[in-house]
């Protein structure tokens, strides 16, 4: 069965610039055509009129846009024509609410606003003005509640009123769209923050006498999670295991890989793996999960004995931790046996070094974002020596725990002259006598 071809729309000459034939709506309609034709070549906006009897609609001349230019009028007798004529230059739709909905004849019992709902689905980004009978304000108000920007009475329509209504409808639609996008953006940001916050670790140190503190600042703008990662757990034998790592790069893929490595480290540690065996398995995880063969990760792990006086240390291309003891200057733990970063050398080994901590100490693990910030306006970086001096001074000022980490990250940022481009993670374990 052939598909019926819609009749030609009522005002073709308005858009073509040709002189129109006299419309059936009388002198007023003819004058509207002449005025619209005169401004068609300079019009910048188009009004799509959806009306099954456009000749009977008393649209007056001189409908102007916000810049004072004539508005081009395009007419559709039904929704099929409207869909065909709804091009990018249409900025407002004037819809007769009496138009029958698809599949229903005029006057047939149906949802009074079915045609409006159909148009709103057809043109979700366009401003819509509802046209209703004089005195039917209730139906017009319901149309606005459903989604139209405003409503007008057929018998009270004039050019000045329509021009103002069009400008208002377009601006209101823009405002509604911007408000919706802003709300959607806020919702996505809140969801991302909840997700990223949920991916940060909750240390499992129940039963340990050690105090734990951490500070995290991602390098990505407006992100909560970067490629740095850390964790700490206590195994049933009383050993406290802590680690900190850094995936090369700063994007969401690196952040996701860091989370995977952290979770894998926790699972393997709780399963009893330690030292070289643990790092070798983590390298296998990295090699399997990374998106590119050039991606690697540095890692520092410590396992502190139940008595708290000594620890095992493994370094995989990572800066050595800092230890501070009462009456002694802070210093870096030995790093001569530093192994390669994870993902660089297949079959690599990572020696485990035994270090003596003593009865009272503070052990700080950190990523290179803390030491690679610049100092002043020159190219000099803070470095490990500068960091050790900074921590020594802050300890002398009485800073401890979370306050110490907050001050350290803040001072590094200030020395850099602004936000750090690299992720920063710092973990502090304290043991008091």
GULUMZA-963403 format. One line per 2 residues: for each residue x, y, z of C-alpha. Coordinates in pm, 1 decimal. Example, Ala and Ser with C-alpha at 12.3 -4.5 7.8 and 13.67 -1.06 7.14 Angstrom:
REM residues 2
1230.0 -450.0 780.0; 1367.0 -106.0 714.0
REM end
This chain:
REM residues 433
0.0 0.0 0.0; 157.4 333.5 -100.3
240.3 576.8 173.4; 23.2 891.0 144.4
216.5 1201.0 48.6; 144.8 1500.3 275.3
-2.7 1805.9 112.4; 229.2 2094.3 33.4
259.7 2323.9 335.4; 67.7 2645.8 324.3
343.8 2908.2 302.8; 620.6 2787.2 70.0
692.8 3132.7 -66.6; 782.3 3264.9 276.8
1104.5 3064.8 273.5; 1177.4 3074.0 -98.9
1157.2 3449.6 -131.0; 909.4 3427.1 -420.7
590.8 3632.3 -427.7; 318.8 3421.2 -262.5
-26.7 3360.7 -391.3; -312.3 3522.5 -201.7
-386.6 3303.6 99.9; -734.2 3188.6 174.0
-735.7 3364.8 507.6; -829.7 3708.2 368.2
-637.3 4039.3 357.4; -479.4 3992.4 700.6
-325.6 3661.6 601.1; -210.5 3803.9 267.3
-42.0 4093.9 444.2; 133.2 3849.3 678.5
269.5 3666.6 375.4; 394.5 3987.4 217.0
571.3 4102.4 532.8; 727.4 3762.1 595.5
842.9 3744.5 234.0; 1001.7 4086.8 251.3
1220.2 3981.7 546.9; 1284.0 3622.0 446.5
1631.3 3680.7 310.0; 1751.3 3848.1 631.8
1563.4 3634.3 886.3; 1787.7 3440.0 1121.4
1518.7 3238.3 1300.9; 1226.0 3024.8 1197.9
890.9 2965.5 1365.6; 730.6 2630.3 1288.2
351.7 2662.5 1296.4; 168.5 2331.3 1340.1
-195.5 2398.7 1251.4; -429.8 2194.4 1032.9
-610.3 2509.9 912.7; -335.5 2774.4 893.7
-541.6 2995.3 662.7; -785.6 3052.5 945.7
-524.0 3150.0 1199.8; -503.6 3526.4 1251.9
-123.4 3559.2 1259.2; -42.6 3927.0 1215.3
265.1 4066.6 1037.1; 594.9 4187.1 1178.7
682.7 3892.7 1402.1; 1036.9 3984.1 1509.9
1314.9 3799.0 1685.7; 1524.9 3935.0 1971.9
1753.5 4124.6 1730.4; 1459.5 4292.7 1556.5
1476.1 4083.6 1240.1; 1163.9 3925.9 1089.2
1095.6 3568.9 1193.9; 1054.7 3324.6 906.6
727.4 3132.0 933.6; 708.7 2768.5 827.5
375.1 2585.8 834.3; 288.0 2219.8 885.8
-68.9 2087.7 865.9; 5.6 1771.9 1062.3
277.4 1604.6 1264.6; 410.2 1416.0 963.8
481.5 1745.5 787.1; 612.5 1893.1 1111.4
872.6 1619.4 1148.1; 988.9 1682.0 790.1
1009.0 2059.3 837.7; 1179.1 2048.3 1180.7
1527.1 2149.7 1064.6; 1810.5 2304.9 1263.3
1706.8 2664.9 1191.0; 1370.5 2620.8 1366.9
1401.7 2781.3 1708.7; 1040.1 2783.5 1824.0
722.4 2579.0 1759.5; 370.9 2723.9 1771.4
134.6 2431.4 1824.4; -244.3 2429.7 1801.7
-359.8 2212.7 2091.8; -680.3 2134.0 1901.1
-481.9 1945.6 1642.0; -573.3 1575.2 1660.1
-310.4 1339.2 1796.2; -166.6 1077.5 1561.2
-426.7 810.9 1485.3; -721.3 1012.5 1617.7
-965.9 1246.4 1450.2; -1042.5 1597.5 1573.9
-1296.6 1584.6 1856.5; -1242.7 1217.9 1934.7
-1209.0 1139.6 2306.0; -841.0 1122.7 2394.1
-574.1 1280.9 2605.6; -629.0 1653.6 2546.3
-255.5 1713.4 2538.2; -153.1 1404.0 2342.5
-45.6 1612.9 2044.9; 170.6 1829.7 2271.9
334.8 1526.1 2428.2; 407.2 1394.8 2080.1
567.5 1724.1 1973.2; 777.3 1740.1 2290.4
912.2 1394.4 2212.1; 967.7 1493.4 1850.1
1149.9 1817.5 1936.8; 1295.3 1793.7 2290.7
1544.7 2077.8 2232.5; 1297.9 2330.0 2087.7
1087.5 2592.2 2262.5; 714.6 2519.5 2228.2
426.1 2767.4 2247.3; 82.2 2614.3 2295.8
-213.2 2773.1 2114.6; -557.4 2722.8 2268.7
-906.1 2867.6 2252.2; -978.4 3195.5 2425.9
-1080.1 3144.5 2784.7; -930.2 2795.7 2805.0
-658.5 2904.5 3046.3; -679.6 2579.0 3238.2
-576.2 2379.3 2933.7; -297.6 2626.6 2856.9
-163.0 2605.4 3211.7; -170.9 2225.7 3191.2
27.3 2247.8 2866.7; 296.3 2448.6 3045.5
302.5 2193.0 3324.2; 351.5 1914.4 3069.1
644.0 2090.8 2903.0; 542.0 2388.8 2686.0
720.8 2716.0 2759.3; 403.2 2927.6 2743.2
49.5 2935.1 2600.4; -143.5 3186.1 2391.2
-510.8 3237.6 2305.0; -597.0 3207.6 1936.4
-838.3 3501.8 1922.2; -611.3 3739.7 2115.1
-298.3 3681.6 1908.0; -115.7 3977.1 1758.0
232.7 4030.0 1624.0; 365.5 4212.9 1924.8
236.6 3952.5 2168.4; 365.0 3666.3 1956.4
708.6 3825.3 1916.0; 741.7 3869.0 2290.9
610.5 3519.6 2358.3; 860.4 3367.1 2114.1
1154.7 3549.4 2273.4; 1037.6 3450.0 2620.5
983.5 3087.5 2520.6; 1325.2 3057.1 2356.2
1505.7 3211.1 2652.7; 1309.2 3001.5 2900.0
1393.6 2686.6 2704.0; 1761.0 2782.3 2704.4
1746.0 2845.6 3076.8; 1566.2 2516.8 3142.9
1816.7 2329.4 2927.2; 2114.9 2492.2 3099.4
1962.9 2423.0 3442.4; 1899.2 2059.3 3350.7
2252.9 2014.5 3218.5; 2392.1 2176.3 3531.5
2185.3 1944.8 3750.6; 2292.0 1643.2 3544.9
2656.1 1753.5 3568.9; 2629.0 1793.6 3945.8
2466.7 1452.3 3974.8; 2741.3 1289.2 3767.6
3006.7 1467.9 3972.8; 2844.4 1349.8 4296.9
2825.6 993.7 4167.2; 3188.9 1007.1 4056.7
3295.1 1143.4 4394.9; 3105.7 869.3 4576.6
3256.8 608.9 4347.2; 3611.2 741.1 4380.8
3576.6 788.0 4755.8; 3456.5 430.4 4781.9
3767.1 315.1 4595.2; 4000.4 475.0 4850.4
4110.5 220.8 5111.1; 3989.6 173.5 5465.6
4294.5 38.1 5651.7; 4238.4 -288.5 5840.5
4443.0 -229.5 6155.5; 4211.3 -346.8 6430.7
4413.4 -470.6 6726.9; 4729.3 -280.2 6632.1
4887.3 -18.8 6858.0; 5021.5 171.2 6556.9
4860.0 499.8 6458.6; 4776.9 547.9 6091.9
4732.3 868.2 5889.7; 4714.8 933.9 5515.4
4692.2 1226.3 5279.7; 4589.9 1204.1 4915.3
4579.9 1470.9 4643.5; 4522.3 1366.2 4280.2
4694.0 1562.7 4006.5; 4390.1 1549.8 3775.2
4171.9 1858.7 3795.2; 3848.4 1801.2 3989.7
3928.5 1434.1 4046.4; 3934.2 1249.1 4376.6
4143.1 957.8 4258.7; 4468.2 943.0 4064.9
4728.8 683.0 3975.7; 4873.5 675.4 4329.4
4745.0 413.2 4570.9; 4809.8 296.1 4926.9
4679.1 53.2 5187.3; 4754.2 -100.7 5527.9
4635.4 -425.5 5687.8; 4713.0 -631.0 5997.6
4741.0 -1006.7 5953.0; 4634.4 -1256.9 6223.3
4994.2 -1300.2 6346.1; 5003.6 -930.6 6447.2
5223.0 -811.3 6157.9; 5122.1 -475.7 6011.4
5169.2 -452.1 5634.6; 5164.0 -116.5 5456.6
5230.3 -16.7 5100.6; 5222.2 279.5 4866.3
5245.8 279.8 4488.3; 5231.9 494.6 4177.6
5108.3 399.3 3830.4; 5275.4 605.3 3558.7
5028.7 856.2 3413.2; 4743.4 1056.8 3562.4
4422.5 960.8 3379.1; 4121.5 752.4 3480.5
4274.9 436.7 3331.1; 4579.9 474.3 3555.4
4353.6 540.4 3855.0; 4157.5 223.5 3780.7
4478.2 20.8 3748.3; 4600.7 159.4 4080.1
4280.8 42.1 4248.3; 4321.5 -304.1 4096.8
4678.9 -329.1 4224.1; 4578.3 -212.4 4570.6
4298.3 -466.7 4597.4; 4527.1 -739.8 4466.1
4795.1 -642.9 4720.3; 4545.8 -661.2 5007.4
4414.1 -1000.7 4897.7; 4761.6 -1145.6 4849.0
4885.2 -1005.7 5180.3; 4593.6 -1148.0 5372.4
4659.1 -1477.3 5194.4; 5009.5 -1481.6 5345.1
5229.9 -1363.0 5056.4; 5514.4 -1125.1 5130.7
5826.1 -975.0 4975.3; 5947.7 -1102.4 4640.2
5664.5 -1352.4 4596.1; 5405.5 -1084.3 4654.6
5562.9 -833.5 4413.5; 5609.3 -1098.2 4146.7
5238.3 -1179.2 4158.4; 5147.1 -811.5 4148.4
5361.1 -773.1 3837.2; 5158.3 -1049.6 3672.8
4837.7 -862.8 3761.4; 4979.8 -541.1 3616.9
5090.1 -706.5 3295.5; 4745.9 -859.8 3249.8
4541.4 -548.3 3333.3; 4740.7 -262.7 3180.4
4615.7 -108.5 2856.7; 4964.0 -56.5 2714.0
5290.1 -249.5 2752.3; 5474.2 71.8 2841.5
5268.7 125.2 3157.9; 5451.2 43.2 3480.2
5406.9 104.0 3852.0; 5645.7 174.3 4136.7
5578.3 23.7 4478.0; 5703.6 33.7 4835.1
5596.5 -229.4 5087.8; 5681.5 -263.9 5455.0
5589.3 -541.7 5696.9; 5626.9 -437.8 6060.3
5686.6 -712.8 6313.0; 5429.1 -766.7 6590.9
5664.4 -614.4 6847.9; 5691.5 -301.0 6630.3
6071.9 -279.0 6655.6; 6175.1 -397.7 6310.5
6036.2 -418.3 5959.8; 6095.6 -575.5 5622.1
6122.7 -335.8 5328.1; 6077.3 -400.9 4954.7
6120.9 -129.2 4692.9; 6016.0 -163.7 4331.2
6155.4 149.3 4170.6; 5999.2 357.2 4447.8
6149.5 625.2 4676.7; 6262.9 493.3 5013.1
6049.9 571.2 5322.9; 6150.0 829.4 5580.5
6190.0 731.8 5944.5; 6194.4 973.5 6237.2
6288.7 880.0 6593.8; 6292.3 1092.3 6911.2
6624.1 1272.7 6956.4; 6743.1 1187.0 6603.5
6720.1 1367.1 6274.9; 6476.5 1213.3 6024.0
6644.8 1006.5 5754.4; 6565.9 781.4 5460.7
6571.3 404.8 5502.0; 6832.6 219.4 5292.9
6750.0 189.1 4924.1; 7059.9 20.0 4779.1
6866.1 -299.3 4699.0; 6588.5 -116.7 4517.4
6439.1 -349.1 4253.9; 6284.7 -241.8 3920.2
5938.9 -97.8 3887.5; 5659.4 -345.8 3825.6
5602.0 -414.9 3459.3; 5951.3 -327.9 3332.3
6146.8 -653.1 3351.0; 5990.7 -999.1 3316.1
6109.6 -1234.2 3588.6; 6252.2 -950.7 3801.2
6336.1 -1000.2 4169.8; 6284.7 -764.6 4463.7
6506.7 -823.0 4766.7; 6351.6 -778.0 5110.8
6567.2 -572.3 5348.4; 6543.6 -596.6 5725.7
6552.3 -260.0 5904.8; 6560.5 -176.5 6274.8
6304.3 80.0 6387.9; 6339.3 91.0 6766.1
6089.2 147.0 7041.7; 5938.1 477.2 6920.0
5928.7 599.9 6563.2; 5733.6 755.4 6277.3
5754.1 594.9 5931.8; 5644.0 798.5 5630.5
5575.2 638.2 5292.3; 5516.4 875.4 4998.8
5496.1 897.7 4620.4; 5724.9 1105.8 4403.5
5460.2 1377.5 4367.6; 5575.2 1497.4 4711.3
5937.0 1546.4 4607.2; 5913.4 1646.2 4240.8
5739.8 1979.5 4291.6; 5945.0 2282.8 4198.5
6102.8 2519.1 4449.4; 6044.2 2881.1 4356.7
6037.5 3011.0 4000.4; 6343.5 2819.6 3881.7
6370.7 2462.9 3763.2; 6500.6 2324.4 4092.3
6287.6 2053.4 4252.5; 6237.3 1984.0 4620.6
6390.0 1635.1 4602.9; 6431.3 1387.5 4885.1
6686.7 1597.0 5071.2; 6455.2 1898.2 5067.0
6168.9 1681.7 5188.0; 6377.1 1544.2 5477.6
6469.5 1897.8 5585.8; 6106.6 2006.9 5562.6
5982.6 1714.7 5776.0; 6256.4 1772.8 6031.0
6148.2 2134.2 6072.6; 5779.9 2046.4 6095.6
5846.6 1777.7 6356.2; 6045.2 2032.9 6557.1
5736.7 2254.9 6545.6; 5539.6 1977.1 6717.4
5340.3 1856.9 6418.0; 5235.9 1491.9 6425.4
5002.6 1253.0 6245.5; 4742.5 1403.9 6014.6
4858.8 1757.3 6097.9; 5210.3 1673.3 5983.2
5092.1 1529.6 5652.2; 4857.5 1820.9 5588.8
5134.5 2071.1 5653.2; 5381.4 1879.7 5436.8
5151.7 1862.1 5132.6; 5046.8 2224.6 5177.6
5407.4 2347.7 5197.3; 5509.7 2147.0 4890.8
5222.7 2305.5 4699.5; 5320.7 2654.5 4815.4
5683.8 2598.1 4718.0; 5563.5 2486.6 4376.4
5377.9 2814.5 4332.6; 5040.4 2647.3 4280.9
4873.7 2313.1 4234.8; 5100.4 2013.4 4179.8
5069.4 1843.2 3841.0; 5146.0 1497.8 3979.6
4941.9 1286.1 4217.8; 5053.0 1295.3 4582.2
4995.2 1021.7 4839.0; 5154.2 1012.2 5185.2
5108.5 748.5 5456.3; 5231.9 785.7 5814.4
5264.6 505.5 6072.8; 5352.0 602.5 6430.7
5458.9 391.0 6725.9; 5489.1 541.8 7070.4
5675.2 382.9 7361.7
REM end
